[in-house]
Amino acid sequence: MTNKYSTLYKWINIWIDYSILNVALIIGFYKIEETTFEVYPSYYFFIVLIFNLYWFFCSSVGSLYKDILRREAITTLKATLKTLLIYVGSLLLFNAFSSHLDLLSGYFYQFIFIFCFLLLSWKTIFLLHRKNKRYLWTWNNKIIIIGAGKVGGDLIKYFKNNPQLGYVVDSVFDDDPTIGLERGIEVAGDIEACMAYAKSNNIKEIYCALPDHQLDKVRPLMAEADKHFIRFRLVPYIQNFWGKAVIADACGYLPVLAPRQEPLESKANEMLKRIFDIAFSSLVIFFILSWLLPILAILIKLDSKGPVIFKQLRSGRNGKPFYCLKLRTMRVNSESDSKQASKKDSRITRVGSFLRKTSLDELPQFFNVLVGEMSVVGPRPHMIKHTEDYSVEIQHFMVRHFVTPGITGWAQVNGYRGETKESNAMGKRVEADIWYLENWSLILDIRIVFLTVWQMIKGDANAY
């Protein structure tokens, strides 16, 4: 899938981005006193070099220059914001905890503002320009598809919905024309006729979407295509194995298929989520828990005997157990590690009922977040016994442990919280947790946090 101007516009973007970066640095230099610059000229040139090299690193981690013309606008803006967050966030942290940038403190924050403003403005202008011109930058290749079944139909739909790729399906060939009729696909002829059609109509690419039992016809087609300078692409149907779309990768010449995408496998995303967790939990601990926890501790102590903090061993990331912290909401009992809380549970205290309904009992878990045992957003951790039981009953249950458990999650804001009386209810929760794992983004985490706060305000029928 080739674009005429893809490489050219990639280097144009790189050149303009670095120009913006250095213009922002130059503007910053003008704010420094001339005497200071004269005393430390080599130091400033070294800093400029470091800033440029570090942008190269961050843009590589954020995949900023990947598929400049083919990538959708939202995806491009997300990549830009991710790269900026990594770049600016790490520089701000370095500046806060190091004395090495003291000489630059007079212009450092102005540089950050100017750079972010100019870069986002340029990306917006480029995307608006690309929106109207992208069709001129793409080869309009006519292609043939062999196979009018499900794979062939999906392939036709994909090329139709993504005109920016520059592929136009000229004809479809299959030995059974009725298969195409079922999907509204007009079959031009049988498989044997496709090569003659391709040669006479100057077709340069053929996509083979035949099912497994017809693959014996593929090898002679590939040999014939090579003789006539026609590129042959094989599209295997692998949904039969996992029952859904998969992620393709390669180890050398060996294809590798994964049953799901996991954005948090990327170290850049993992680091971004951890920065968010540390920043958010620190703010909550400093501005809320510092005064609210002592008040709640007194109320708990006045209401019933026992410790203020309840520690329970729960399943963490990759199944590693950790002690999850909560404000005690029950009378001390021997069933706390095996029996879920239920509606009108006699073990729950008066203060505990209020804490559970408002989710204030979860507040100590921000300390779990700060030390890295939990995240602000993620699948809720379960008791060890429940993990052992549900891992047998529910398919893919353990997949949710690929990510760090959270104080709140996608399942919780969609109503799957509280007691799970049936396996079906837990199955829905697991589905939501796996969807979160496959679709994570920082924006999604922020959205879940806002939805959680809103649920705390309006109340949740499942919170008891």
HELIX and SHEET records of a PDB file:
HELIX    1   1 SER A    6  PHE A   29  1                                  24    
HELIX    2   2 GLU A   34  VAL A   39  1                                   6    
HELIX    3   3 PRO A   41  VAL A   61  1                                  21    
HELIX    4   4 ALA A   73  PHE A   97  1                                  25    
HELIX    5   5 ASP A  102  LEU A  104  5                                   3    
HELIX    6   6 PHE A  108  LYS A  133  1                                  26    
HELIX    7   7 ARG A  134  TRP A  137  5                                   4    
HELIX    8   8 LYS A  150  ASN A  161  1                                  12    
HELIX    9   9 PRO A  163  LEU A  165  5                                   3    
HELIX   10  10 PRO A  177  GLU A  182  1                                   6    
HELIX   11  11 ILE A  191  ALA A  193  5                                   3    
HELIX   12  12 CYS A  194  SER A  200  1                                   7    
HELIX   13  13 ASP A  212  LYS A  217  5                                   6    
HELIX   14  14 VAL A  218  LYS A  227  1                                  10    
HELIX   15  15 GLN A  239  TRP A  242  1                                   4    
HELIX   16  16 PRO A  263  GLU A  265  5                                   3    
HELIX   17  17 LYS A  267  VAL A  284  1                                  18    
HELIX   18  18 ILE A  285  LEU A  289  3                                   5    
HELIX   19  19 SER A  290  ASP A  303  1                                  14    
HELIX   20  20 ARG A  317  GLY A  319  5                                   3    
HELIX   21  21 ARG A  350  THR A  358  1                                   9    
HELIX   22  22 LEU A  360  GLU A  362  5                                   3    
HELIX   23  23 GLN A  365  LEU A  370  1                                   6    
HELIX   24  24 ILE A  384  GLU A  393  1                                  10    
HELIX   25  25 PHE A  397  PHE A  402  5                                   6    
HELIX   26  26 TRP A  410  VAL A  413  1                                   4    
HELIX   27  27 SER A  423  ASN A  439  1                                  17    
HELIX   28  28 LEU A  442  LYS A  458  1                                  17    
SHEET    1   A 4 TYR A 167  PHE A 173  0                                        
SHEET    2   A 4 ASN A 141  ILE A 146  1                                        
SHEET    3   A 4 GLU A 205  CYS A 208  1                                        
SHEET    4   A 4 ARG A 231  LEU A 234  1                                        
SHEET    1   B 2 ILE A 247  CYS A 251  0                                        
SHEET    2   B 2 LEU A 254  ALA A 258 -1                                        
SHEET    1   C 2 ILE A 309  SER A 315  0                                        
SHEET    2   C 2 PRO A 321  LEU A 327 -1                                        
SHEET    1   D 2 SER A 375  VAL A 377  0                                        
SHEET    2   D 2 GLY A 406  THR A 408  1                                        
END                                                                             
